[in-house]
Amino acid sequence: MLSRRILTLLALPLLLLGGAQARPYDQIRDIGVLRVGMPGDVAPFNLSAGKSMVGFEPDLIQEVARAMNLRVIFEQVPADDLLTALDQDKVDLVMNNLVITSTRENRFDFSVPYNCSGVSIASLGNYDKNTDLTGKTIAVPRNSIFETYVGKLPFEKTVRPFDTNVEVIRAVLTGQADATYAFTAMGPTFQRLYPKLPIHFSPALWSSPNGIAIKGGNESLRQAVNVSLGRYLRTPAYKALLNKYFAQDTSCKS
């Protein structure tokens, strides 16, 4: 009779393509592969590099997976499709500096927060507060928390959704939009990428915890990720990772 290990390995090609239900941790552990979805267009959080990913989140999840004796396979998924891909079991978890909100928690589970990001207005002007954008055109990623947030701002404005973060930034840089909202920690990266452009990031307007999204009900995977992630967050290596990408401590303070 074939052992459970052999049967699991024989099923690997189908499992990597995504099945009818989320893979529990013991199945992932037997195969040794963790499928992680990211858009790959949000520097310095995650950026596509051929068939892999570079940035803060790829480095972070590699450390978490290594402690779980797992190999990471990155799947590039547009930001607007991340949670759908997770819901359809095309990936085991997704990362994109996802803000943990009550609405998202109604559908998905989240890890403990691994980052607390401030949010700023990013523009070629000197907009430092929300009301500075009265009558302006604001670019946002489609179906994002930024689109929801901007839509609720109590003043006249034009909201222009775009499918990717790259398109959002291009809209601001080319004058199609006056501003966008972005994570404050992205400021130094933008200034390094576009040194000749006067990109202005306002002081942080608000801050929120970011976590790894896991399909709702996959408790074994959530617990395993939390154990490994929690240990890593207490190490000097985690602080060094924050300093490498953000030049500051953006960890969540309890």
N, C-alpha and C positions, 0 to 999 in steps of 0.2 A: 504493500500500500504506500502510495506516495505520501511523504511527510508534508506537514502544513507549510514548512519553509519552501519546499520545492513547488508546491501548488501556488504559493504566493508569488514566487519568482516567475513561474510560467504565465501568470496573469499580469505581469508588469506592463507589457505594451498597452493593454486595454486600460489599466488603471491610470497610466500616465495620460491617456487621452481624456480621462474623466468618465466617471460612471454615474449610476443613478442616485448614489448617496455619498455623503462626505466620508472620506476615509478616516476611520478612527486611528488613534495614535499607534496601537499595536500593529496595525497593518502597515502604516508608514514606517515604523521601526523595522519591521521584517524586510521590507523592500530596501530601506536605507536611503530613500529619496524624498525630499520635501519640495513641493512645487509652490513657488512664490510668485505672485503676480504684482507687477509694477508698470507704470506707464513709460518710465525712462525718459521723461522730458522735464523734470523738476529739479534742476541743479540748485544746491548741492545735495538734495535729498536722494534722488535716484536719477541716473542718466544712462541711456543705452550705450553699450560699447560692444558692437558686434552681436554675438550671441549671449553676451553676459551683461551685467550691470555694474556701474561704479557709483560711489557716493556714500553718504552717511548710512542710509538704510540697508544697502547691500552689505556693507561692512558689518553692520550691527547684526543682521540676520545670519550672516556666515558664522559669526562668533556664537550666536545662540544655537544654531544647528550643529556646529562642531561639538559643543558640549553634549548634544543629544546623539552624537555619533551618526549624524545624517549628512548627506550631500545635498546641496541646494541646486535646483534647476529653476532658473528665472524664466518667466513667461512675460513677454511684453504685451500689456493690455492697455488700451486707451483708458484714461482716467474715468471717463463717463461710463465705461463698461466693467470697471473693476469689481464692483459688488455683484453685478450680474454674473460675471465669470465665477465668482465665489459661490453664488447661489446655485449655479449649474454644475458645480464640482469640477470645473476645469482646472482649478488650482486649490491648494490646501489652505492658503492664507494670502492676504493681500496687504500691501504697504504703500502708502503715498502720503505720509504725514497726515493720516486721517484723523480728523477731530472726532473725539468720542462724544456723541450727542445722544440724547434720550430717544430721538427718532430712529437713529441707526441701531441703538441697542434693542429696540423693539423687534428688529429683524436679524441682527447678527450679534455674535459675542466678540468681546475685545480682550486683548491682553492687558496687563497692567500698563500704565502709560510709560513710554520710553523717552518722551520729549514733551516739553511744554512751550509751544511756539507763540511768540507775539505776532500780531497781525498789523501791517502798516499799509498806508496808501503809497503806491508806487507810481511815479509820474515823471514827466519832463518839466513839470512846474514845481511850485513850492506849496503843495497842498498838505497841510498838517492835521486837519481835522475833518470830520465827515461833512460839515456844512460848507467847507471850502469847495465841495463838489456840486453845489446847487446849480442846476442848469447845465451840468457837464454830461459828457458821454463816458460811461464806465464800462470797461471790458471785463468779463468774468468767464471762468470755465463753465460750460453748460452743466446744469444739474448739480452744481457744487454748493457747499455751504456759503460760499461767497455770493453766488447768485441769489440765494435765499436772503442773506443778510442785506445785500444792496437793495433788493426789492422792497424791503421793509423800512428803509430809511425814509423819514417823514419830510421829504422835500422833493421838488421837481428834479428829475434827472432822466437820462436815457440809458437803459441797460442793454448792452450788446453781448449776448452769449457767443462763445466760440467753442469748438469741439476739443481743442488741445491747449495746453499751457503755452506752447510755442506760438500759436496763433494769437493768444491773448497779449503776449509780450510784443509781438510784431505789430499788433494794432496800436499799442501805446507808442512804440518807437516811430511808427510811420504817420502818426497823427490821426488814425482812424478813431481813436478813443483818447480821451484826456487823461485817464488814469485807470488803474486797476487796484485790487487789494491782493497783497502777497504776504507771505510769512517774512517777518522782520529779518530773520537770519539769512534770507536770500540776498539781502542788500549788498554785502561785500562781494558775492559771486557775480552779480549783475555789473557792479562797478569794475570788476576785473575783466569781464567779458566784453564790456562796452566802455572802455576807458575814455573815449572821446565824447561820449554822450552824457549830459548832465542828469543822470537818473537820480531822482530824489526819493528816499524812503522816509516817511514820516516816523516820529516816535511811535512805539507800539500803542495801538488803540485798545487792544484787549488781548488776552492770552488764553490758550485752551490746551488741554491734554491731548496727546496723540497716541494712538495705540495700533496694534496689529489686529486686523479684522479676521475672524474665523467664523465659519458657518455656524449659525445658531444650533445648539443641541450637541455639537461635537465637543463634549465636555472633556473627554480624555485628552484631546489635542490641546485644548485651551489650558488645562492644568499642566501638561508637560511643557508647553511653551512658557507659561508663567514661572515655573520653577527655574528653567534655564535662564530666561530673561532676567528674573529677579536677582539671581546670583551675579549675572554679568553687570547689572546696574550698580552693584556695590563694589565694583573693582576700580582700581586706578585706570585700567585700560579704557573703561567707558568714559571717564572724565577726559582722557587723552583724545578719544574719538570726537567728543564734543568740541574740544579746543582745535582739533585738526580741521574740522569743517565749518565751525561757526566762530572760532576765536573767542568763545564765551561759554559759560555754563548755562545751558538751557534745560537742565534736568528739572523734573517736577518736584517742588518742595512740599513735603507732607505737612 
